[in-house]
Amino acid sequence: MSAPTLVARPDVAFEALDRVLEALGWFLQSESQTPPLIPGEPELAVYVHRATDTELQYTFNPVLKLRVLQFHGREALGAWNTVRQAVPVLEAPALATLLASSETKDVLLGLLATGELRERSSLERVAALRFHPDDSVSRTAERVHALIVPPGVAEAFQRLEAEKQAHPDRSVLFAHLPGEEQRRQVLRWLIHDYDASNEHIDEVLRSALVDADAEVRVTAVMAAARLQARAVLPALREAKMPTSTREGADPRDRLFYSGLRELVANVLAGRPLPPEGSAKRERMAPLLRALSGPADVRDDPSLLLHALTTPVDLGPPPLTVPEALVSQEGTYKLRRSGLEARWVPAVEHWLGTGATLRRVRSPGFFVAKVPLSRSALAWALAASQGPVGAASPDAEQAAPCTWAQAEQVCAALSRIEGVELGLPTGEAWEMAARGPDGRLFPWGNSMRKDGASRASPWGVEGLVGSLPQWARDEATGGRWLCGGREQPLCASRREVATTDTAALGAVRWVLASRH
């Protein structure tokens, strides 16, 4: 059996790694005999763990300081997990940092590590790097992209070839990236990483301008403007902007989207703008600024432009994981109940709307992946009185609770887990739903019928189900109902009077991170 690969951080010297492995019961069986390029840093080593009949193969690329550990044997998976907890390793957030670096060497290290780990969360970034001006980066990104994209069958490749022949000016690889969120993020990374378009980016933009997803098309319009992609002007003029709720356009944004495409087309065509100082030019000023650089967020329209052009940065992992949580392969579960949590990192968030629009830094916290179901709620109330096993998988429909019942079940879970679990503040709820880019809905900036099944950028689910969810006002002690079918916008919330003891909402607990 072969377990997942680990990639040690580049600053972990072989001597330090050897000491850690020896303490864990590993025996250095052999190492490369040729003189290493860096003294004391062999480029190949093999360890064995006699107690578990497991082998560890270590390889080192001295140019990029890529340190790869591969496990083989009957107990390979357990050995991988043990070493992972003892050795500083590269995981998704660190890979994202390397892939976004301005240093070619760091980007190459990030790409090779992504390929070794088959890290699918880096797919959008890797896809964007295929258009990097440095040939060594673009070629490596192509190879890594082929490794982490799910394998297709011969018939699928034949269809791709037929599509390319039918539309040689488009990127069929972009069109078939799995999920519209990945396609959106590729466009945003292109905006983030490049100052001007090229023939490869033009192909991506032409594909994006005819994409089935309305938000991909609108983002492509913004990308064409930012990257001065004049070659895609004919495709841009024909791009269909969302004009109805069925197509995903909020009524407030329909005219905005149509005007945006028209303005970008005129700018790319070099047509004269209204004269400086005119009333029309003043009205266009915020949009013109957004077309030339990062959006200056001042109001709802400029926040929408920011959300359409800003790649999602998932931030750093928690520095420490509270004792009440078990961390395994990027997931977190409460130790005693088994209820799953998601991490909302300490990053800047855009919250509110209109007059309440503001930027707030998250303190970093863990939040329930889904609101409590009826069975989980009943289990928590029973288990707080004595041991009754673990909670059943919490994937059922959320349980309706009054405010008093919500506080009661949070108190019960706190007794079970031995840590304070409580209702989120209104700001924390919105952070968990909205992500760091200021999007309108948990799933993006377009309305959609299947929103109830869509997760936020942090992987938080069940935000717009049939029931709204309880949240508290930290400043006043007031009560809010957030989300739910009737108020799917992330910033939507309804205040509930303290005298209203019959109001019902679902329970989603939070656990603060202790740094």
C-alpha positions in Angstrom: 0.0 0.0 0.0 1.3 3.5 -0.8 0.3 6.4 1.5 0.0 10.0 0.6 3.3 11.9 0.0 4.7 14.5 2.3 6.8 17.5 1.2 8.9 18.9 4.0 9.4 22.6 4.2 12.5 23.8 2.3 14.2 25.1 5.5 14.1 21.7 7.2 17.7 20.5 6.9 18.3 16.8 6.5 20.2 16.6 9.8 17.1 17.9 11.7 14.8 15.6 9.7 17.0 12.6 10.5 16.9 13.3 14.2 13.1 13.5 14.1 12.7 10.3 12.2 15.2 8.5 14.5 13.1 9.6 17.5 10.0 8.1 15.8 11.7 4.7 15.4 13.0 5.0 11.8 16.3 3.5 10.8 18.5 5.0 8.0 19.1 2.0 5.8 20.9 3.8 2.9 21.6 7.1 1.3 23.1 8.2 -2.0 26.8 7.6 -2.3 27.6 10.4 -4.8 28.9 13.5 -3.1 25.9 15.8 -2.5 25.7 19.2 -4.2 25.1 20.8 -0.7 27.3 19.2 2.0 25.3 17.2 4.5 22.2 17.1 2.2 22.0 13.7 0.5 19.7 13.7 -2.5 18.3 10.2 -1.8 17.8 8.3 1.5 15.8 5.2 2.5 14.5 4.6 6.0 12.8 1.6 7.4 10.5 1.2 10.4 11.0 -2.3 11.6 8.1 -2.3 14.0 5.6 -1.6 11.3 7.4 -3.1 8.3 7.2 0.3 6.5 9.7 2.0 4.2 10.2 5.8 3.7 12.0 7.1 0.6 13.4 10.6 0.9 14.5 12.6 -2.2 16.0 16.1 -2.3 16.2 18.6 -5.2 19.1 20.8 -4.1 18.3 23.5 -6.6 14.8 24.2 -5.4 15.2 22.5 -2.0 12.3 20.2 -2.7 12.2 17.6 0.0 9.8 14.7 -0.8 8.9 11.8 1.6 7.1 8.8 0.1 5.8 5.9 2.3 5.4 2.3 1.3 4.3 -0.8 3.2 1.5 -2.4 5.2 1.3 0.5 7.7 2.2 3.3 5.3 -0.9 5.4 6.1 -0.3 5.4 9.8 3.4 6.2 9.4 2.5 9.1 7.0 0.2 10.5 9.6 2.7 10.2 12.5 5.5 11.8 10.5 3.2 14.6 9.3 2.6 15.7 12.8 6.3 15.7 13.7 7.9 17.2 10.6 7.1 20.8 9.3 5.5 20.1 5.9 4.1 22.1 3.0 0.3 22.1 2.9 -2.3 24.0 0.9 -1.8 27.5 2.4 2.0 27.4 2.1 1.7 26.1 -1.5 -0.6 29.0 -2.3 2.0 31.5 -1.0 4.7 29.9 -3.1 2.6 29.8 -6.2 1.8 33.5 -5.8 5.4 34.5 -5.3 7.2 37.0 -7.6 10.3 34.8 -7.3 10.6 32.2 -10.1 12.4 29.7 -7.8 9.6 29.8 -5.3 6.9 29.4 -7.9 8.7 26.3 -9.3 9.1 24.9 -5.8 5.4 25.4 -5.3 4.5 23.8 -8.6 6.6 20.7 -8.0 5.4 20.3 -4.5 1.8 20.7 -5.7 2.4 17.9 -8.2 4.0 15.6 -5.7 1.0 16.1 -3.3 -1.6 16.1 -6.0 -3.0 19.1 -4.2 -6.3 19.8 -6.0 -7.0 23.0 -4.1 -4.2 24.7 -6.1 -5.8 23.8 -9.4 -6.9 27.3 -10.3 -3.5 28.8 -9.5 -1.7 26.1 -11.5 -4.0 26.6 -14.4 -3.3 30.4 -14.5 0.5 29.8 -14.3 0.4 27.9 -17.6 0.3 31.4 -19.2 3.4 32.6 -17.2 5.9 34.5 -19.4 8.8 32.4 -18.0 9.0 29.2 -20.1 10.3 27.1 -17.2 7.2 28.1 -15.1 4.7 27.6 -17.9 6.0 24.2 -18.9 6.2 23.0 -15.3 2.6 24.3 -14.7 1.4 22.3 -17.8 2.9 19.1 -16.4 1.6 19.6 -12.9 -1.9 20.6 -14.3 -2.0 17.3 -16.1 -1.2 15.5 -12.9 -3.9 17.0 -10.8 -6.8 17.4 -13.3 -9.0 14.3 -12.9 -8.0 11.8 -15.6 -10.4 11.6 -18.6 -11.2 8.8 -21.0 -10.2 8.7 -24.7 -13.7 9.8 -25.8 -13.4 13.0 -23.7 -10.1 13.9 -25.2 -11.6 13.3 -28.7 -14.4 15.7 -27.8 -11.9 18.3 -26.6 -10.0 18.0 -29.9 -13.2 18.4 -31.9 -14.1 21.5 -29.8 -10.6 23.0 -30.4 -11.0 22.5 -34.2 -14.4 24.1 -34.1 -13.2 27.1 -32.1 -9.4 27.4 -32.5 -9.4 30.8 -30.9 -10.7 29.5 -27.5 -9.2 27.5 -24.7 -11.0 24.2 -24.3 -9.0 23.4 -21.2 -10.4 26.4 -19.5 -13.9 25.6 -20.6 -13.7 22.2 -19.0 -12.2 23.1 -15.7 -14.4 21.4 -13.1 -16.8 23.8 -11.5 -17.6 27.5 -12.3 -15.8 28.6 -9.1 -12.5 27.3 -10.5 -13.0 29.1 -13.8 -13.8 32.4 -11.9 -10.7 32.1 -9.9 -8.4 31.4 -12.9 -9.7 34.7 -14.4 -9.1 36.5 -11.2 -5.5 35.2 -10.8 -4.8 36.3 -14.4 -6.0 39.8 -13.4 -3.9 39.6 -10.3 -0.7 38.3 -11.9 -0.5 39.9 -15.4 -0.3 43.5 -16.6 -1.2 42.7 -20.2 -2.8 39.9 -22.2 -1.1 37.5 -24.6 -2.4 35.0 -27.2 -2.9 32.3 -24.5 -4.8 34.6 -22.2 -6.9 35.8 -25.1 -8.0 32.2 -25.8 -9.0 31.9 -22.1 -11.0 35.1 -22.3 -12.8 34.1 -25.4 -13.9 30.9 -23.8 -14.9 32.7 -20.6 -17.0 35.2 -22.6 -19.3 32.4 -23.8 -19.2 30.5 -20.5 -22.5 29.1 -19.2 -21.9 30.8 -15.9 -23.0 34.5 -15.9 -20.4 35.5 -13.3 -17.6 33.9 -15.4 -18.7 36.1 -18.3 -18.9 39.3 -16.3 -15.4 38.6 -14.7 -14.0 38.0 -18.2 -15.3 41.5 -19.3 -13.4 43.0 -16.3 -10.3 40.9 -17.2 -10.4 42.0 -20.8 -10.4 45.6 -19.6 -7.6 45.2 -17.0 -5.3 43.2 -19.4 -6.1 45.5 -22.4 -7.1 42.4 -24.4 -8.1 44.2 -27.6 -7.9 41.0 -29.6 -11.0 39.7 -27.8 -13.1 42.8 -28.6 -15.4 41.0 -31.2 -16.2 38.3 -28.6 -16.7 40.8 -25.9 -19.3 42.7 -27.9 -21.2 39.5 -28.4 -21.0 38.3 -24.8 -24.4 37.9 -23.2 -24.7 39.8 -20.0 -27.3 38.5 -17.4 -30.5 40.3 -17.8 -32.9 38.4 -15.6 -33.2 36.6 -12.3 -33.3 33.3 -14.1 -29.9 34.1 -15.5 -28.5 35.0 -12.1 -28.7 38.8 -12.2 -30.0 40.6 -9.1 -32.4 43.3 -10.4 -30.1 46.0 -9.1 -27.2 44.8 -11.2 -28.7 44.1 -14.6 -28.3 47.6 -16.0 -24.8 47.8 -14.3 -23.6 44.7 -16.1 -24.9 45.9 -19.5 -23.3 49.3 -19.0 -20.0 47.6 -17.9 -19.7 45.6 -21.1 -20.5 48.7 -23.3 -17.9 50.8 -21.5 -15.2 48.2 -21.7 -15.9 47.7 -25.4 -15.6 51.5 -26.0 -12.3 51.7 -24.0 -10.7 48.8 -25.8 -11.8 50.2 -29.2 -10.2 53.6 -28.3 -13.4 55.5 -28.5 -13.3 58.9 -26.8 -14.8 59.2 -23.3 -17.0 62.0 -22.0 -14.8 65.1 -21.4 -13.1 65.6 -18.0 -15.3 67.5 -15.6 -18.6 66.6 -17.3 -21.3 65.1 -15.1 -21.3 61.9 -17.2 -17.5 61.5 -16.7 -17.9 62.0 -13.0 -20.5 59.3 -12.8 -18.2 57.0 -14.8 -15.1 57.8 -12.7 -15.4 54.9 -10.1 -15.9 52.3 -12.9 -13.0 53.7 -15.0 -10.7 53.5 -11.9 -11.8 49.8 -11.5 -11.0 49.1 -15.1 -7.4 50.3 -14.7 -6.6 48.8 -11.4 -7.8 47.2 -8.1 -11.3 48.5 -7.3 -11.4 51.3 -4.8 -14.2 50.0 -2.5 -16.6 52.8 -1.4 -20.1 51.5 -2.0 -22.0 48.4 -3.2 -21.2 48.8 -6.9 -17.4 49.1 -6.3 -17.6 46.2 -3.8 -19.2 44.1 -6.6 -16.3 45.0 -8.9 -13.8 44.1 -6.2 -15.5 40.7 -5.6 -15.5 40.0 -9.4 -11.8 40.7 -9.8 -10.2 39.6 -6.5 -8.9 36.0 -6.2 -10.0 34.2 -3.0 -7.1 33.9 -0.6 -7.9 31.2 1.9 -5.4 32.6 4.4 -3.2 30.8 6.9 -4.2 27.6 8.8 -4.7 28.0 12.6 -1.4 28.3 14.5 -2.7 25.9 17.0 -5.7 23.6 17.0 -7.8 23.6 20.3 -7.7 20.5 22.3 -11.4 20.1 21.8 -10.9 19.6 18.0 -9.3 16.7 16.1 -7.5 17.7 13.0 -7.2 15.1 10.2 -6.2 15.8 6.5 -7.4 19.4 6.6 -10.7 18.7 8.4 -11.6 19.5 12.0 -14.1 17.6 14.2 -15.2 18.1 17.8 -13.3 15.4 19.8 -16.3 13.9 21.7 -19.3 14.5 19.5 -17.6 14.2 16.1 -19.4 17.2 14.7 -17.4 18.8 11.9 -16.0 22.4 11.9 -14.6 24.7 9.3 -11.7 27.2 9.9 -12.3 31.0 9.2 -8.8 32.5 9.3 -7.7 35.8 10.6 -8.0 37.8 7.4 -9.7 41.0 6.3 -13.4 40.7 5.3 -15.8 43.1 3.6 -19.0 43.1 5.6 -22.3 44.9 5.4 -23.9 46.8 2.6 -24.7 50.4 1.7 -24.2 52.6 4.7 -23.0 49.7 6.8 -20.2 48.6 4.4 -17.0 48.2 6.3 -13.8 46.1 6.4 -13.2 44.0 9.5 -10.5 41.5 10.4 -11.6 38.1 11.5 -10.1 37.0 14.9 -9.8 33.5 13.5 -12.4 31.0 14.6 -13.8 27.5 14.0 -17.5 27.3 13.0 -19.9 24.4 12.5 -19.8 23.1 9.0 -23.6 22.7 9.1 -26.3 23.8 11.5 -27.4 21.3 14.1 -29.9 18.7 12.9 -32.8 17.3 15.0 -30.8 14.2 15.8 -27.6 16.0 16.7 -29.6 18.4 18.9 -31.3 15.6 20.8 -28.0 13.8 21.2 -26.3 16.9 22.6 -29.1 17.4 25.2 -28.9 13.7 26.2 -25.1 13.4 26.2 -24.6 16.5 28.4 -26.3 14.5 31.2 -24.0 11.4 30.7 -22.1 9.4 28.0 -24.2 8.1 25.2 -21.6 7.5 22.4 -21.0 9.9 19.5 -23.4 12.1 17.5 -24.7 10.7 14.3 -23.6 12.4 11.0 -25.0 15.9 11.1 -26.3 16.1 7.5 -30.0 16.2 8.1 -32.3 19.2 7.8 -31.6 21.8 10.5 -33.6 21.7 13.7 -35.8 24.8 14.4 -35.0 26.3 17.9 -36.1 29.3 19.9 -33.4 31.6 21.2 -33.6 30.0 24.6 -33.3 26.5 23.1 -30.3 27.6 21.0 -28.5 28.8 24.1 -29.4 25.6 25.9 -28.0 23.3 23.2 -24.8 25.4 23.0 -24.4 25.1 26.8 -25.0 21.3 26.5 -22.3 21.0 23.8 -19.9 23.1 25.8 -20.3 20.7 28.8 -19.7 17.7 26.5 -16.6 19.0 24.8 -15.2 20.8 27.8 -14.8 24.1 25.9 -17.0 27.1 25.3 -19.1 26.8 22.3 -21.6 29.6 21.5 -23.7 31.2 18.9 -21.8 33.4 16.4 -21.9 37.1 16.4 -23.6 38.6 13.4 -20.2 39.6 12.0 -18.8 36.1 12.5 -21.8 34.5 10.8 -21.3 36.9 7.8 -17.6 36.2 7.7 -18.2 32.4 7.6 -20.8 32.9 4.8 -19.1 35.6 2.7 -15.4 34.7 2.5 -12.7 37.3 2.0 -13.7 38.8 -1.3 -16.9 40.6 -0.3 -19.2 38.4 -2.5 -23.0 38.9 -2.4 -23.9 35.3 -1.8 -22.0 32.4 -0.1 -21.5 30.9 -3.6 -20.6 34.0 -5.5 -22.2 37.1 -7.0 -25.0 35.6 -9.1 -28.3 34.3 -8.0 -28.9 30.6 -8.4 -31.6 28.1 -7.6 -29.3 25.5 -6.0 -27.9 28.0 -3.5 -29.0 26.0 -0.6 -26.6 23.2 -1.6 -23.6 25.6 -2.1 -20.8 26.1 0.4 -19.0 29.4 1.3 -15.3 29.8 0.4 -14.5 28.4 3.8 -16.5 25.2 3.1 -19.4 26.3 5.4 -22.7 24.7 4.3 -26.4 25.1 4.9 -26.3 28.9 5.0 -29.5 29.5 2.9 -31.6 26.5 3.8 -35.2 26.6 4.8 -34.4 28.1 8.3 -32.5 31.3 9.1 -29.8 30.9 11.8 -29.4 32.5 15.2 -26.6 35.1 15.8 -26.0 37.5 18.6 -25.1 41.2 18.6 -21.9 41.4 20.6 -22.3 45.1 21.3 -25.9 45.2 22.5 -26.7 41.6 23.4 -29.4 41.7 20.7 -30.6 38.7 18.6 -30.4 38.3 14.9 -31.6 35.7 12.4 -29.2 35.4 9.5 -29.4 33.7 6.2 -32.2 31.3 5.3 -34.2 31.0 2.1 -35.8 34.5 2.4 -32.5 36.4 2.9 -29.8 34.6 0.9 -27.5 37.7 0.7 -24.6 37.3 3.1 -25.2 40.7 4.6 -28.9 40.1 5.2 -30.1 39.7 8.8 -33.2 40.4 10.8 -33.3 41.7 14.3 -35.6 39.7 16.7 -37.1 41.4 19.7 -36.2 39.9 23.1 -39.9 39.7 23.8 -40.4 37.5 20.8 -40.0 34.1 22.4 -41.6 32.2 19.5 -39.2 33.1 16.7 -37.4 30.0 15.3 -33.9 29.6 13.8 -31.2 27.0 13.4 -28.2 26.6 15.6 -24.6 27.0 14.3 -22.0 27.0 17.0 -18.6 28.7 16.9 -15.3 28.0 18.8 -12.8 30.8 19.1 -9.1 29.9 18.2 -6.6 30.5 21.0 -3.4 31.8 19.6 
